[in-house]
Amino acid sequence: MQDRIPTYPGRVKLTPVSGQKDTYDLVRADEPSQVGTPLSTATLFKPETEAIFFGNTANRTVNDALYLIGTTFTAAQIQVTYNGGGN
Protein backbone atom coordinates (compact mmCIF):
# COMPACT_ATOMS: atom_id res chain seq x y z
CA MET A 1 0.00 0.00 0.00
CA GLN A 2 1.11 3.55 -0.63
CA ASP A 3 0.36 6.58 1.52
CA ARG A 4 -1.26 9.67 0.03
CA ILE A 5 1.27 12.51 -0.10
CA PRO A 6 -0.60 15.83 -0.24
CA THR A 7 1.01 19.04 -1.46
CA TYR A 8 -1.47 20.99 0.71
CA PRO A 9 -2.43 18.74 3.66
CA GLY A 10 -6.02 19.11 4.82
CA ARG A 11 -7.08 21.46 2.01
CA VAL A 12 -10.65 20.95 0.81
CA LYS A 13 -13.03 22.69 -1.59
CA LEU A 14 -16.58 23.52 -0.45
CA THR A 15 -19.27 23.90 -3.09
CA PRO A 16 -22.76 25.09 -2.10
CA VAL A 17 -25.52 22.56 -2.80
CA SER A 18 -28.17 24.21 -4.93
CA GLY A 19 -31.48 24.66 -3.13
CA GLN A 20 -30.16 23.54 0.29
CA LYS A 21 -29.33 26.30 2.72
CA ASP A 22 -26.02 25.93 4.58
CA THR A 23 -25.25 22.62 2.84
CA TYR A 24 -22.01 22.06 0.95
CA ASP A 25 -20.27 19.32 -0.97
CA LEU A 26 -16.73 18.78 0.29
CA VAL A 27 -13.98 17.57 -2.05
CA ARG A 28 -10.29 17.07 -1.32
CA ALA A 29 -8.16 19.84 -2.82
CA ASP A 30 -4.81 18.83 -1.37
CA GLU A 31 -3.17 18.29 -4.79
CA PRO A 32 -1.35 15.08 -3.91
CA SER A 33 2.05 14.36 -5.41
CA GLN A 34 1.16 10.70 -4.82
CA VAL A 35 -2.50 9.67 -4.71
CA GLY A 36 -1.83 6.56 -2.64
CA THR A 37 -3.79 3.36 -2.33
CA PRO A 38 -7.50 3.94 -1.70
CA LEU A 39 -8.90 2.54 1.53
CA SER A 40 -11.54 0.01 0.59
CA THR A 41 -12.53 -3.59 1.08
CA ALA A 42 -10.72 -4.42 -2.15
CA THR A 43 -7.39 -3.17 -0.77
CA LEU A 44 -7.75 -4.16 2.90
CA PHE A 45 -9.65 -7.44 3.18
CA LYS A 46 -11.18 -8.94 0.05
CA PRO A 47 -14.11 -11.35 0.47
CA GLU A 48 -11.95 -14.08 -1.07
CA THR A 49 -9.33 -13.58 1.65
CA GLU A 50 -12.02 -13.50 4.35
CA ALA A 51 -13.32 -16.86 3.10
CA ILE A 52 -9.81 -18.35 3.36
CA PHE A 53 -9.57 -17.28 7.01
CA PHE A 54 -13.13 -18.02 8.16
CA GLY A 55 -14.63 -20.43 5.61
CA ASN A 56 -17.32 -17.92 4.61
CA THR A 57 -17.90 -14.19 4.23
CA ALA A 58 -19.67 -11.97 6.77
CA ASN A 59 -18.10 -8.51 6.32
CA ARG A 60 -15.37 -9.16 8.88
CA THR A 61 -12.53 -6.71 9.41
CA VAL A 62 -8.76 -7.02 9.20
CA ASN A 63 -8.79 -6.85 13.00
CA ASP A 64 -11.03 -9.93 13.08
CA ALA A 65 -8.49 -11.83 10.97
CA LEU A 66 -5.57 -10.71 13.15
CA TYR A 67 -7.50 -11.75 16.26
CA LEU A 68 -8.11 -15.17 14.71
CA ILE A 69 -4.40 -15.58 14.00
CA GLY A 70 -3.45 -14.44 17.48
CA THR A 71 -5.85 -16.80 19.22
CA THR A 72 -5.26 -19.78 16.93
CA PHE A 73 -1.49 -19.89 16.83
CA THR A 74 0.75 -19.77 19.87
CA ALA A 75 4.44 -19.12 20.18
CA ALA A 76 6.55 -22.24 19.97
CA GLN A 77 10.13 -23.14 20.64
CA ILE A 78 11.86 -24.70 17.68
CA GLN A 79 15.02 -26.73 18.13
CA VAL A 80 17.10 -27.82 15.16
CA THR A 81 19.77 -30.50 15.43
CA TYR A 82 22.13 -31.17 12.56
CA ASN A 83 24.05 -34.42 12.45
CA GLY A 84 25.68 -33.97 9.10
CA GLY A 85 28.73 -35.88 8.09
CA GLY A 86 31.85 -34.08 7.17
CA ASN A 87 35.58 -34.31 7.02
VOBA-1610 file (N, C-alpha, C; in pm, whole numbers, padded with zeros to 5 digits, always signed):
BEGIN
Met+00085-00118+00000Met+00000+00000+00000Met+00089+00123+00000Gln+00038+00228-00060Gln+00111+00355-00063Gln+00030+00462+00008Asp+00100+00545+00084Asp+00036+00658+00152Asp+00007+00769+00052Arg-00097+00846+00080Arg-00126+00967+00003Arg-00028+01074+00050Ile+00034+01144-00044Ile+00127+01251-00010Ile+00070+01382-00064Pro+00002+01460+00022Pro-00060+01583-00024Pro+00041+01698-00034Thr+00021+01782-00135Thr+00101+01904-00146Thr+00050+02006-00044Tyr-00083+02008-00025Tyr-00147+02099+00071Tyr-00232+02016+00168Pro-00170+01962+00273Pro-00243+01874+00366Pro-00368+01939+00424Gly-00478+01865+00421Gly-00602+01911+00482Gly-00685+02007+00397Arg-00634+02050+00283Arg-00708+02146+00201Arg-00828+02078+00136Val-00943+02144+00143Val-01065+02095+00081Val-01133+02208+00005Lys-01224+02171-00085Lys-01303+02269-00159Lys-01449+02248-00119Leu-01516+02357-00081Leu-01658+02352-00045Leu-01739+02413-00158Thr-01839+02341-00204Thr-01927+02390-00309Thr-02070+02389-00256Pro-02138+02505-00259Pro-02276+02509-00210Pro-02366+02413-00289Val-02455+02345-00217Val-02552+02256-00280Val-02674+02339-00317Ser-02707+02340-00443Ser-02817+02421-00493Ser-02949+02384-00426Gly-03018+02485-00373Gly-03148+02466-00313Gly-03145+02416-00169Gln-03026+02402-00110Gln-03016+02354+00029Gln-02932+02453+00109Lys-02999+02528+00192Lys-02933+02630+00272Lys-02828+02570+00365Asp-02712+02633+00370Asp-02602+02593+00458Asp-02557+02449+00439Thr-02569+02398+00315Thr-02525+02262+00284Thr-02423+02269+00171Tyr-02311+02199+00191Tyr-02201+02206+00095Tyr-02150+02067+00062Asp-02102+02052-00060Asp-02027+01932-00097Asp-01881+01961-00067Leu-01813+01864-00009Leu-01673+01878+00029Leu-01590+01783-00057Val-01486+01837-00120Val-01398+01757-00205Val-01254+01787-00165Arg-01171+01685-00161Arg-01029+01707-00132Arg-00969+01800-00237Ala-00887+01893-00192Ala-00816+01984-00282Ala-00670+01993-00240Asp-00617+01883-00192Asp-00481+01883-00137Asp-00372+01863-00242Glu-00410+01846-00368Glu-00317+01829-00479Glu-00204+01732-00445Pro-00237+01604-00433Pro-00135+01508-00391Pro-00027+01486-00496Ser+00097+01473-00450Ser+00205+01436-00541Ser+00203+01285-00562Gln+00140+01213-00469Gln+00116+01070-00482Gln-00023+01043-00427Val-00111+00989-00510Val-00250+00967-00471Val-00261+00863-00361Gly-00178+00761-00365Gly-00183+00656-00264Gly-00287+00551-00295Thr-00285+00447-00217Thr-00379+00336-00233Thr-00510+00372-00164Pro-00622+00362-00235Pro-00750+00394-00170Pro-00783+00293-00060Leu-00846+00343+00046Leu-00890+00254+00153Leu-01026+00197+00116Ser-01030+00067+00097Ser-01154+00001+00059Ser-01144-00147+00094Thr-01253-00215+00085Thr-01253-00359+00108Thr-01159-00428+00010Ala-01156-00380-00113Ala-01072-00442-00215Ala-00923-00434-00183Thr-00882-00331-00109Thr-00739-00317-00077Thr-00706-00365+00064Leu-00803-00377+00152Leu-00775-00416+00290Leu-00808-00561+00322Phe-00924-00608+00279Phe-00965-00744+00318Phe-01072-00793+00221Lys-01027-00846+00109Lys-01118-00894+00005Lys-01205-01009+00058Pro-01325-01023+00006Pro-01411-01135+00047Pro-01343-01271+00026Glu-01264-01282-00080Glu-01195-01408-00107Glu-01097-01441+00006Thr-01028-01339+00055Thr-00933-01358+00165Thr-01008-01391+00294Glu-01120-01323+00316Glu-01202-01350+00435Glu-01246-01497+00435Ala-01287-01547+00320Ala-01332-01686+00310Ala-01219-01784+00340Ile-01096-01748+00304Ile-00981-01835+00336Ile-00963-01844+00487Phe-00976-01731+00556Phe-00957-01728+00701Phe-01073-01794+00776Phe-01196-01765+00735Phe-01313-01802+00816Phe-01403-01909+00753Gly-01380-01943+00627Gly-01463-02043+00561Gly-01588-01986+00496Asn-01618-01859+00523Asn-01732-01792+00461Asn-01708-01641+00469Thr-01803-01565+00417Thr-01790-01419+00423Thr-01902-01361+00507Ala-01868-01262+00591Ala-01967-01197+00677Ala-01922-01054+00710Asn-01856-00989+00614Asn-01810-00851+00632Asn-01721-00833+00754Arg-01631-00927+00776Arg-01537-00916+00888Arg-01428-00814+00855Thr-01357-00772+00958Thr-01253-00671+00941Thr-01114-00735+00946Val-01014-00656+00908Val-00876-00702+00920Val-00846-00736+01066Asn-00899-00657+01158Asn-00879-00685+01300Asn-00934-00822+01338Asp-01048-00860+01282Asp-01103-00993+01308Asp-01006-01102+01264Ala-00944-01084+01148Ala-00849-01183+01097Ala-00724-01188+01185Leu-00674-01073+01228Leu-00557-01071+01315Leu-00588-01135+01449Tyr-00708-01112+01500Tyr-00750-01175+01626Tyr-00752-01328+01610Leu-00806-01373+01497Leu-00811-01517+01471Leu-00670-01577+01470Ile-00579-01510+01404Ile-00440-01558+01400Ile-00381-01562+01540Gly-00401-01453+01614Gly-00345-01444+01748Gly-00400-01545+01847Thr-00524-01585+01829Thr-00585-01680+01922Thr-00574-01825+01874Thr-00537-01843+01749Thr-00526-01978+01693Thr-00384-02032+01706Phe-00288-01946+01682Phe-00149-01989+01683Phe-00080-01935+01808Thr+00001-02019+01869Thr+00075-01977+01987Thr+00224-01983+01957Ala+00299-01911+02035Ala+00444-01912+02018Ala+00496-02052+02049Ala+00597-02091+01977Ala+00655-02224+01997Ala+00806-02213+01997Gln+00868-02307+02065Gln+01013-02314+02064Gln+01052-02417+01960Ile+01141-02379+01872Ile+01186-02470+01768Ile+01333-02502+01793Gln+01365-02630+01793Gln+01502-02673+01813Gln+01545-02751+01690Val+01658-02714+01634Val+01710-02782+01516Val+01841-02848+01553Thr+01853-02976+01520Thr+01977-03050+01543Thr+02028-03099+01409Tyr+02153-03073+01383Tyr+02213-03117+01256Tyr+02320-03219+01285Asn+02306-03336+01230Asn+02405-03442+01245Asn+02464-03476+01109Gly+02512-03376+01043Gly+02568-03397+00910Gly+02708-03453+00916Gly+02738-03534+00818Gly+02873-03588+00809Gly+02967-03485+00750Gly+03087-03501+00771Gly+03185-03408+00717Gly+03325-03457+00743Asn+03418-03394+00683Asn+03558-03431+00702Asn+03622-03347+00807
//
